[in-house]
């Protein structure tokens, strides 16, 4: 069996099945993050589907364009946007703002290092736009305005539309696609720099938000040991607040690591909230394809399909482990309940955490 055919096929089938389950939840509960994640998973399935078709029947220009637009640009951004809506009521907006800054900076530095042809002013435009949007999101988060998630949606939806227009208006040299001669995995070499630079911009923002959001949620629900304390409440002197803002990511990481032994003990005793292992699995599912797809963009394609499959597999496992699924398991889009378990009421605030 050719792994370049089997792995994308498995990734595509699993992604579409996953999207069906999440869309069924959205139809019942109408939470915006469920709708956004459904769209992101559909992009995942379509992207992997183009890889399966290309590997099994040969690549064409249409498949190549769809693969890059949907897979390289859209998937991570939409999955990260779902996390933004899930955590919109928390101070996670600061993390989204940081992700925008890092994405803009890395996009600018990527052009300096790789000198993609036909990039034009795109690196500076993307960097400036990232800073502007990051400031807006940070200010709204400071004001406890959960509509910062709508700003994130403007970034993702606007970028998706812009990238679609770019893709529709460019001309590709014959044969209209490019694959690695050794692994036969597609690469983005034929696309102009202004389009290729959208890849790190979307992927860094989306992957950072998806992974950090999952770890943040795990920390909220695990038994905690706080070695470092900080406060982002309003009303503090400006200097103290800024110091706490800089201290926050370090403190969260230190406290998360120091809390792991307690979480392990609670897991052994069967007392650990199911959302903790679920969100950790989701974090792993976000990390793996972030590394392998990033390597693929820079010429190392050997692990791309493996990382893609493991990514959606861990995301799916995290979904299945969550209490929300196992408290009411039924056939999607029907009223046929396969399994039901009693559970305590979960507040909307906790769900957003």
N, C-alpha and C positions, 0 to 999 in steps of 0.2 A: 504494500500500500504506500502510495506517495503521500508523505506528511503535508506537502504543500497543497494537497487537495482535501485530505481527511480533516486536518486541524481547522482550516477555515470553515468547512462544512459543519463541524461540530460547534464551532463558535457561533455561526449564524443561526443554527437551529436552536441552540440554548438561549441566545439573545432574544429571538422572537418569542419563545415560550416564556421567558422571563418578562418580556414586555407585556404579554397577554395577562399574566398574573398581576402586574403592577397596574395595568389599565383597568382591570376588574376592581381593584381596590379604589382607584380613582372614581369609577362610576358609583361606588357605594358611599364614599366619604368626601369626594370632591375637594381634596386637598391639592393645592397647586403644585407642591413638590412631586406628588405622584404623577401628575400629568407630564411635568417636565422630564422626570426620569423615564417615563414611558417613551417619550420622543427620543431621548438619548439612547435608550436601548434599541429602538427601531433603527437609529443610525448605526449602532454597533452591528446589528444583524445585517443591514444592507451592505455595510463596508466589508464584513467578512464574506458575505455572499458574492460580492464582486471578485474577491480573491479566490473563492472556490471556482467560480465560472472561468476566471482567467487561467487558473491552473489546470482545470479539467478540459477546457475547450479552446484555450488560446486567448490572449489578450487582444483587445481592440481599443481604439481611441475613446469610445464612449465608456467602456468599462474603466479604463485608466482615469478618465476625468472624474467619474463617479467615485472611484476608490479614493482619490486624493481629496476631493471636496468633502465627502461625507466622513471618511475615516480619519484623515490627517487633520482636518480643520474642525469639524462639527462635534464629534463624539464626546471628547473630554470636556469641552465647553458646556454642553447641555447637561451632562451628568453633574458637573460642578455647580451649575445653576440650580439643579434640583436640591442640592445640599444647602445652597444659599437660601432658598425658600423655606426649607425645613428649619433652619436656624435663624430665621429673620427676626424673631423676637428676642434673641440673645445679643450679646456683644460680639458675636462672630463676624460682624461686619468689618471689624478692625483686621481680621485675618484675610478677608476678601480684599480689602484695600491693599494690604501688604502683598498679596498674590498679584494684584495688578501692577504694582511697582516693580516687583521682581520679573514679571513677564515682559514689561516694557523695557527694562534694563537688559535682560538677556536677549531680547529681540534685537536691540541696538548693537550689543556686543557680538551677536552671531553674524551680523552683516560685516562688522569690522574684521572678524576672523576669516569668514568664508567668502566674502565678497561676491555674493550672488549677483549674477548679471541682471540688468533691468530692474534693480531695486528702487532706483530713483530716490525720492525723499521719504519713502515709506518708513525706514527705521526711525527717523526723527519724528515723523507724524505719529507712529504707533507709540513711541516713548512719551511724547507730550500728551497724547490722549490718555495713556495709562495713568500718568501723574494727575491729570485733571479729574478723571473719574475716581481715582483713589481718594483724593481730597474730598470729593462730594460724598462718597460712601462713608468715609471716616467721620465727617461732620454729622451726617444723618445718624450714624450709629451713636455718636456722643449724645445726640439729642433724644436717643431711644426711639427713633423713627424707623419702624420696621419696613418702611417703603424703600430702604436702601436695596432690598432685594429686587425691586422694580428697576433700579438703576443697573443692577447686575444683568437683568433681563434685556435692558437696552443694549448693553455691551454684547451679549451673546446673540440676540436676535439680529441686531444691526450688523454685527460682524458676519453672521451667516448670510444675510441678504447681500452684503457687499462682496463676500467671497463668491457667491453664486453669480453675481454680475461679472466679476473679474473672470471667472471660469468660462462663462458663456461668450465673452468677447475676445478671448485670446486665441491665437493660432499656434498649433503645435507642429513642429517639424515631423516629417515622415520618420517612422511608421505611425507616429501618434501615441506611442507608449515607450516606457523604458523599464527593463527588468535587470536585476543583478545577473551577470553571466554565469556565476557559480551556483547561486541558490535559486535563481529564477523567481525571486521575490521582487515585486515592483518597487521602484525608487522614484523620487520626485525630481530627478535631474532635468526633465524637459520644461518644468514650469518656471516662469519668470520670478525674480527675487521678490517682488512686491507681494506675490501670492504665497511663496514659500515662507516668508516671514510671518504670515498669519499662523503657521503651524506652531512655532514656539509660543506665540502670544496666547493662542487658545489652549494649547496643551499644558503649559505651565500654570496658567490661571485655573483651568478646570481640574487638573490632577492635584494641585496643591490644595484647593478648596475641598475636593472630594476626600482626600486622605486625611487632612487636618480636621475636617469636620467630623469624620468618623472617629478619630482618636479623641476629639473633644467630647463627643457624645458618650464614648466609652468612659471617659474620666468623670462625666456627670453622674453616671449610674454605678460606678464602682465604689467600694469602700475606700475612703481617702485618708492619706497621711500627708499633711501639708508641712513640708520643710521650709518652704518659702511663701511668704504672704504678700499680697498686693491688693490694691483696691482701685477700681476704675469708676467709682461713684463720682457723680458731679458734686460741685461745691467745695472741692479741695483747692488749695492754692495751685495756680497754673504750673509752677515748677514741680511740685509734688506729683501732680497728675501726670505730667509728661514723663517723670522718672518711673512712675508705676507702669505707664504704657510701654516703656522700653523694657522694663523688668518682667512684664506679664508673660511673653512667650517663653522666657527662660524659666520662670516660676512654674508655669503649666507643665513644661517638659520635666523639670525636676520632681514636681509633685506627682506626675503621672508615673514616672519610673519608680519612685519610692512607694507608690500605692500598689504596685504589681504583686508583691508578696501577699498582701491582704486579699487582693482579688483572687490569687491562686488558692488561698486557704478557703475563701468563700465558695470557690468553684468546686473544690473537693467535698465540701460539706453540703453542696447542693443549694447554697444560699445566694449565689451570685445572680444578679439580674440578667436575664437572657439577652438584654440589649448590649451588654459588655462584650461577650464573645462575638455577637452578631456584627457589631460595628468594627471590631478589630479585624474580622474577616473581610469586611468591606474595605477597610484601609489597605489590607494586603492586596485585595483585588484592584485597587486603584494604583498601587505602587508598581506592581509587576509590569503592566503594559506601558506605564509611563517611562520606565527604563528601557524596555525593549523597542518601543516605537521611537523613543528619542535616539537610540543607537541606530535604528533604521534610517532616520533622517540624515544621519551623518556617515552613512556608508556601511555600517555593520548590520547586515540583514539576517544573520544566521538564526537569531532567537526570536524573530518577530512573530511568527505564527504561534509558537509555543507560548510566548508571553501574552498574546491576544487571547488564546483559549484559557490559560490559567487565570487571567484577569476576570473574564466574565464568569468563570467557574467559582472563584472566591466571592465575587459579588453575589452570585446566586445562593451560595451556601450561607452567606451572611443574612440574606433575605429569609431563607428557610429557618434559620436559627432564631430569628426575632420572634418575640412573643406575639406580635401582631398577627403573624401568619398562623402559628400553631394554635392560637386561641379560636380560630374559625377557618378551617381548611375546607374549601369547596371547589367544585368545578367552575372554572372561569366563566363569567357571563350567564350563570345559572343560579338557581336557589338550592342546588343539591349540595348539602353539607356532608363532607367526608369525615370530618373530625371536629369536635368542639371541646374546648377546655375552659373552665372557669378561671377568671383572672381578676385581680383587683383593678379598680378604676385608675387609669393613668391620666393625669392632668394634662391639659394642652401645653402648659409650660414645660413639663417634663418631656413630653413628646417632642417639643421643639429643641430640647437640649441634646 
